[in-house]
Structure formats: C-alpha cells, structure tokens
Amino acid sequence: MGSVKDLKIIEAPTRDKEGVGVFEFSDRYSIFDYGEMPDEIEGKGEALCLIGAYNFKELEKRGIKSHFMGLDARNRMKVKVVNVIKDGEPEEYRNMMVPLEIIYRNILGEGSSVFKRLERGEIEPSDLGFDSYPAVDTPLDPPIIDFSTKYEKFDRYFKNLDEVKEHAGFDDDMIDVIKDLAMRVNGFINERANALGWEHLDGKVEAALDSNGELMLADVLGTLDEDRFEYKGLKLSKQMLRNYYRGTEWEKEMDRVKDQDLPKEEWPAPPKMPEKLIKFVSDMYKAACNEWTGEKHFDVKSLDELIEEDYRELKEDGLA
C-alpha cells in the first residue's frame, strides 16, 4: 500500500497463515519521495495492473512463486498478504515481508540514483566494477544488485552486504537466494523488453516469506513505475514524469527538506503538469500495456505513432 495504490484486506494474515487482500491501482503518481502528486494520469492504474498480472503469470510458468492470485477487475489485483514487521526481530522468519527493496541495474541511465551516490561519495566507481567514473548510458555486464530500505521515511541504500544482512536478519545463503530471485526476474523482463525493441535500464522487486518460510515475489514488478525502459529516445517509464520536474525550484526545495528531515507539512507543494503532457503520458502507459501484454486493452495509438506524432510535438513545445 502506498501513495499510488490502495490495499483492501479481505482476510488478515495470522502468525501461521497468509491472508488475502486486493490491490487497487489508482491513476495517482509519486516522485522524489513526495507522495501523491497533484495530477492524475488517466488509465495508468489499469495499465500497471494489467502489466503486473501478465508478468506474474509469465514468471509462474518459469517456476517463480509470487503472491498473485488473480484479477478482480482491470485495476484490481487479488494477492496473498503476509505480516509486516517494522520494529524488532521477528519470532520466526516466515509469513512476513522481506524488509528490503531489491534493485537490479542493467544500464546506468540518465537520472540513475547511482550518479547521486557517486557524487556524494557514498560509493566509489570500483564498487560497481569500474576503473573510473562511469558515463551516462554505461551498460553493466553482469547487471548489479542494490539493496535499499523499505519502511523508512526515505529510501536509503546500503553501503555493503554486511549492512543488508544486519538490517534484514538474513545470512549469506538467504541473501544469495534473494539476489538470484532478482536476477531471474530481471532476466525475464530483459527478454520481454528485447522482443519489443525496448531498452531495460533498471527496476526493483519486493519479496516475502510465505507461511512455510519460502521466498515469493510480492507487491508488483516490471511495470513502467517499478522499472525504467527506453524506446526510440522516449523515457518509457515514470522517468518521464520525473524529468518534467528535474532541475526545477521545487526539486531543489525537496532536496533541501529531505536533507534537513523537515516534517511533511513543511514540504513545498509541487506545481501541476501541463494538460498536454498529462494526456501524452496517459497514452504512453496505455500503449505500453498493449504492447507488453500483446493484447489491445486500450484504444490508443501505437508507441511508434505516439513517438512520431505526439512526442515530437511535446519536444517542440519544450515539454519533453
């Protein structure tokens, strides 16, 4: 549950048994840890839900377990729910969310948080396997896995695996299993993206331990909000929304309040996006859903047509 989707609990989890819930995907969006932004992207919730369902079904065919149980509607996903433990050690490592976000990186694209961490001295190029500072669009072969916190006010990356193990309470073997799971998911998404001619830069997965203590995928994955794709120069992801605000006074103020850890009531209100940009992003999510799933869920132009016609206009207007 978060600023862009809601969770309704149908049957609460117990200590020994998983529960049942329904994710309702909204048309809201969130960037820069702000939470709900002032605009809505029509059709976005349905597009993300349909892409997420497609991915869970395909991964299940590959023997990868998840909490996915089916769709209740085009924007409603039925899922298994487990316990969330935010403070203290769990009595047993089962029937609980893994308190980590697992990030896979294939390409260091524009806007990657890796560059900010390099600039701040939080990591060194050698930590990524480079001899010198990497350039934008540097491919990573093999891909790298990053870990960040899940339940803190702002996402915080861990400096090394020792910090990850201490935070989550897992041993080396469990961390290896989690990394392998993320790499398998990344491999599937790369395969699908390559088939469409998309470039898959990076993304994230979340995981849970079921009532038997076995790892399963949770939340949603491989969508335009969880992952970043590019196609013919188009930022085919939530990155397009980030880029509109990138370098603005509002982003600078957001960096300031986060650095000072100010309460949310003191955060600056974001300006609204132009209607023309909102319409384009809406169509982009819908067209991407059609192409990713191989089904015509929405009556919109193809991505090629959007890029050739609408995206060109946006660039001429200075909106992209």
C-alpha positions as CSV (number, residue, x, y, z in Angstrom):
1,M,0.0,0.0,0.0
2,G,1.3,3.4,-0.8
3,S,0.6,6.8,-2.5
4,V,-0.3,5.2,-5.9
5,K,-2.3,2.1,-5.0
6,D,-4.5,1.0,-2.1
7,L,-4.8,-2.3,-0.3
8,K,-8.0,-3.7,1.0
9,I,-7.6,-6.6,3.4
10,I,-10.2,-9.3,2.8
11,E,-8.7,-11.8,5.3
12,A,-5.9,-10.6,7.7
13,P,-2.8,-12.8,8.0
14,T,-2.1,-14.5,11.2
15,R,1.1,-15.7,12.7
16,D,0.8,-19.1,10.8
17,K,-1.4,-18.3,7.8
18,E,-1.2,-15.9,4.9
19,G,-4.2,-13.6,4.4
20,V,-5.9,-12.3,1.3
21,G,-6.0,-8.7,0.0
22,V,-6.8,-6.7,-3.1
23,F,-4.6,-4.0,-4.6
24,E,-6.5,-1.3,-6.3
25,F,-4.2,0.6,-8.7
26,S,-5.0,4.3,-9.0
27,D,-4.2,6.9,-11.6
28,R,-2.1,8.8,-9.0
29,Y,1.6,9.0,-9.3
30,S,4.5,9.9,-6.9
31,I,8.1,11.1,-7.5
32,F,11.0,12.2,-5.4
33,D,9.5,10.6,-2.2
34,Y,6.9,13.3,-2.1
35,G,3.9,11.1,-2.1
36,E,0.7,11.8,-4.1
37,M,1.3,14.5,-6.8
38,P,-1.4,17.0,-7.8
39,D,-2.3,15.4,-11.2
40,E,-3.8,12.1,-12.1
41,I,-2.8,10.1,-15.2
42,E,-6.0,8.6,-16.7
43,G,-5.7,4.8,-17.3
44,K,-2.4,4.5,-15.6
45,G,-3.7,2.3,-12.8
46,E,-5.3,-0.2,-15.2
47,A,-2.2,-0.3,-17.4
48,L,0.1,-1.0,-14.5
49,C,-2.3,-3.7,-13.0
50,L,-2.6,-5.5,-16.4
51,I,1.2,-5.4,-17.0
52,G,1.8,-6.6,-13.4
53,A,-0.6,-9.5,-13.8
54,Y,0.9,-10.5,-17.1
55,N,4.4,-10.6,-15.5
56,F,3.3,-12.7,-12.5
57,K,1.6,-15.2,-14.8
58,E,4.7,-15.5,-17.1
59,L,7.0,-15.8,-14.1
60,E,4.8,-18.6,-12.6
61,K,5.4,-20.5,-15.9
62,R,9.1,-20.3,-15.1
63,G,8.6,-21.7,-11.7
64,I,8.9,-18.4,-9.8
65,K,6.3,-18.1,-6.9
66,S,4.5,-14.9,-6.1
67,H,1.6,-13.6,-4.0
68,F,-0.5,-13.1,-7.1
69,M,-3.9,-14.8,-7.0
70,G,-5.7,-13.2,-10.0
71,L,-7.5,-10.1,-11.2
72,D,-10.8,-8.8,-9.7
73,A,-11.0,-6.1,-12.3
74,R,-8.7,-4.3,-14.8
75,N,-7.3,-2.2,-11.9
76,R,-7.8,-4.7,-9.0
77,M,-5.3,-7.5,-8.2
78,K,-6.1,-10.2,-5.6
79,V,-3.0,-11.1,-3.6
80,K,-1.8,-13.1,-0.6
81,V,-0.8,-10.8,2.2
82,V,1.7,-11.5,5.0
83,N,2.7,-9.8,8.2
84,V,4.8,-6.6,8.1
85,I,7.4,-6.3,10.8
86,K,8.9,-2.8,11.1
87,D,10.5,-2.8,14.5
88,G,12.4,-5.5,16.3
89,E,13.3,-9.1,15.3
90,P,10.5,-11.5,14.1
91,E,9.9,-14.5,16.2
92,E,10.1,-16.6,13.1
93,Y,11.3,-15.8,9.6
94,R,8.1,-16.9,7.8
95,N,4.8,-15.3,6.8
96,M,6.4,-11.9,6.6
97,M,7.5,-9.2,4.2
98,V,11.2,-9.0,3.5
99,P,12.2,-5.5,4.7
100,L,14.2,-4.7,1.6
101,E,13.8,-3.3,-1.8
102,I,15.9,-5.2,-4.3
103,I,17.1,-3.2,-7.3
104,Y,18.6,-4.6,-10.4
105,R,20.6,-2.4,-12.8
106,N,21.5,-3.2,-16.4
107,I,22.4,0.3,-17.6
108,L,23.4,3.5,-15.7
109,G,20.9,5.7,-17.5
110,E,20.2,9.4,-17.1
111,G,18.6,10.0,-13.7
112,S,20.0,6.9,-12.0
113,S,20.4,7.3,-8.3
114,V,23.9,5.7,-8.7
115,F,25.2,9.0,-10.0
116,K,24.0,11.0,-7.0
117,R,25.6,8.4,-4.7
118,L,28.9,8.7,-6.6
119,E,28.8,12.5,-6.3
120,R,28.2,12.3,-2.6
121,G,31.0,9.8,-2.1
122,E,28.6,7.2,-0.7
123,I,30.1,4.6,-3.2
124,E,33.1,4.5,-5.4
125,P,33.4,3.5,-9.1
126,S,35.3,0.4,-8.0
127,D,32.2,-0.7,-6.1
128,L,30.5,-1.0,-9.5
129,G,33.4,-2.7,-11.1
130,F,34.7,0.4,-12.9
131,D,38.2,1.9,-13.0
132,S,36.9,5.4,-13.4
133,Y,33.7,7.5,-13.1
134,P,31.1,5.9,-15.4
135,A,29.3,7.9,-18.2
136,V,25.6,8.1,-18.7
137,D,24.2,5.0,-20.5
138,T,27.0,2.8,-19.4
139,P,26.0,-0.9,-19.6
140,L,26.6,-3.2,-16.7
141,D,27.7,-6.7,-17.6
142,P,26.8,-8.6,-15.5
143,P,23.9,-6.5,-14.0
144,I,24.4,-5.3,-10.4
145,I,22.1,-5.8,-7.5
146,D,21.5,-3.0,-5.0
147,F,19.5,-3.1,-1.7
148,S,17.6,-0.3,0.0
149,T,15.4,0.1,3.0
150,K,11.6,-0.4,2.6
151,Y,10.0,1.0,5.7
152,E,12.0,4.2,6.4
153,K,10.8,7.7,5.7
154,F,13.1,8.0,2.6
155,D,14.7,5.1,0.7
156,R,18.2,4.5,2.0
157,Y,20.7,2.4,0.1
158,F,23.0,0.1,2.0
159,K,26.8,0.5,1.5
160,N,27.5,-3.2,1.6
161,L,26.0,-6.6,2.1
162,D,27.0,-6.7,5.8
163,E,24.6,-3.8,6.4
164,V,21.9,-5.6,4.4
165,K,22.3,-8.8,6.5
166,E,22.2,-6.8,9.7
167,H,19.1,-4.9,8.7
168,A,17.1,-7.9,7.5
169,G,18.5,-10.5,9.9
170,F,19.4,-12.8,7.0
171,D,22.5,-14.9,6.5
172,D,24.7,-15.2,3.4
173,D,22.7,-18.0,1.9
174,M,19.4,-16.2,2.2
175,I,20.9,-13.0,0.6
176,D,22.2,-15.2,-2.3
177,V,18.7,-16.7,-2.8
178,I,17.2,-13.2,-2.8
179,K,19.8,-11.9,-5.3
180,D,19.2,-15.0,-7.5
181,L,15.5,-14.3,-7.5
182,A,16.0,-10.7,-8.6
183,M,18.4,-11.7,-11.4
184,R,15.8,-14.2,-12.7
185,V,13.1,-11.6,-12.7
186,N,15.5,-9.2,-14.4
187,G,16.3,-11.8,-17.0
188,F,12.6,-12.3,-17.8
189,I,12.0,-8.6,-18.1
190,N,15.1,-8.2,-20.3
191,E,13.8,-10.9,-22.6
192,R,10.4,-9.4,-23.0
193,A,11.8,-5.9,-23.5
194,N,14.3,-7.1,-26.1
195,A,11.5,-8.8,-28.0
196,L,9.7,-5.4,-28.3
197,G,12.9,-3.4,-29.1
198,W,12.8,-1.7,-25.7
199,E,15.9,-1.0,-23.6
200,H,15.5,-2.1,-20.0
201,L,17.7,0.1,-17.7
202,D,16.8,-0.9,-14.2
203,G,14.0,-1.8,-11.8
204,K,13.1,-3.3,-8.4
205,V,11.4,-6.2,-6.8
206,E,10.0,-6.9,-3.4
207,A,9.7,-10.2,-1.7
208,A,8.0,-12.0,1.1
209,L,8.4,-15.3,3.0
210,D,5.3,-17.4,2.8
211,S,3.9,-19.4,5.7
212,N,6.4,-22.2,5.0
213,G,9.3,-19.7,5.0
214,E,9.8,-19.9,1.3
215,L,10.6,-16.9,-0.8
216,M,7.9,-15.4,-3.1
217,L,7.6,-12.2,-5.1
218,A,5.4,-9.5,-3.6
219,D,3.9,-6.1,-4.5
220,V,4.1,-5.6,-8.3
221,L,7.0,-5.7,-10.7
222,G,8.1,-5.0,-14.3
223,T,5.8,-2.1,-14.8
224,L,6.6,1.4,-16.0
225,D,6.6,2.6,-12.4
226,E,8.8,-0.1,-11.0
227,D,11.2,-0.3,-13.9
228,R,12.8,2.1,-16.4
229,F,12.6,1.4,-20.1
230,E,13.5,3.5,-23.2
231,Y,12.3,3.1,-26.7
232,K,13.5,5.2,-29.7
233,G,14.6,8.1,-27.4
234,L,11.4,8.0,-25.3
235,K,11.7,7.6,-21.5
236,L,9.2,4.8,-21.3
237,S,8.6,4.9,-17.6
238,K,7.8,7.2,-14.7
239,Q,11.1,8.8,-15.5
240,M,9.2,11.0,-18.0
241,L,7.3,12.5,-15.0
242,R,10.5,12.9,-13.0
243,N,12.2,14.7,-15.9
244,Y,9.5,17.4,-16.1
245,Y,10.3,18.4,-12.5
246,R,14.1,17.7,-12.8
247,G,16.1,20.9,-12.1
248,T,13.1,22.9,-11.0
249,E,13.0,25.0,-7.9
250,W,10.5,22.5,-6.5
251,E,13.0,19.7,-6.8
252,K,15.7,21.8,-5.2
253,E,13.4,22.6,-2.3
254,M,12.5,18.9,-2.0
255,D,16.2,18.0,-1.7
256,R,16.6,20.7,1.0
257,V,13.7,19.5,3.1
258,K,14.8,15.9,2.8
259,D,18.4,16.8,3.8
260,Q,17.0,18.7,6.8
261,D,14.5,16.0,7.6
262,L,11.7,18.5,7.9
263,P,8.1,17.3,8.6
264,K,5.9,16.8,5.6
265,E,3.7,19.8,6.4
266,E,6.7,22.0,5.7
267,W,7.4,20.4,2.3
268,P,6.8,22.6,-0.8
269,A,3.7,21.9,-2.9
270,P,4.6,20.7,-6.4
271,P,3.2,22.7,-9.4
272,K,0.8,20.9,-11.7
273,M,1.8,19.5,-15.1
274,P,0.5,20.8,-18.4
275,E,-2.6,19.0,-19.7
276,K,-0.8,18.2,-23.0
277,L,1.9,16.3,-21.1
278,I,-0.6,14.5,-18.9
279,K,-2.5,13.3,-22.0
280,F,0.6,12.1,-23.6
281,V,1.8,10.2,-20.5
282,S,-1.6,8.6,-20.2
283,D,-1.5,7.4,-23.8
284,M,2.1,6.2,-23.3
285,Y,1.1,4.0,-20.3
286,K,-1.8,2.5,-22.3
287,A,0.2,1.9,-25.5
288,A,3.0,0.3,-23.5
289,C,0.5,-2.0,-21.8
290,N,-1.0,-3.1,-25.1
291,E,2.5,-3.9,-26.5
292,W,3.9,-5.5,-23.3
293,T,0.9,-7.9,-22.9
294,G,0.3,-8.5,-26.6
295,E,-3.3,-7.6,-26.1
296,K,-5.3,-4.5,-27.2
297,H,-6.6,-3.4,-23.8
298,F,-6.8,0.3,-24.7
299,D,-7.9,2.1,-27.9
300,V,-4.8,4.3,-28.4
301,K,-2.1,4.9,-30.9
302,S,0.9,2.5,-31.0
303,L,4.1,3.6,-29.3
304,D,5.7,4.2,-32.8
305,E,2.8,6.6,-33.7
306,L,3.0,8.4,-30.4
307,I,6.7,9.0,-30.8
308,E,6.4,10.1,-34.4
309,E,3.5,12.4,-33.8
310,D,2.7,13.4,-30.2
311,Y,6.2,13.1,-28.7
312,R,7.7,15.2,-31.5
313,E,5.1,18.0,-30.6
314,L,6.0,17.8,-26.9
315,K,9.7,18.3,-27.7
316,E,8.9,21.2,-30.0
317,D,6.9,22.7,-27.1
318,G,9.8,22.2,-24.7
319,L,7.7,19.7,-22.6
320,A,10.0,16.7,-23.2
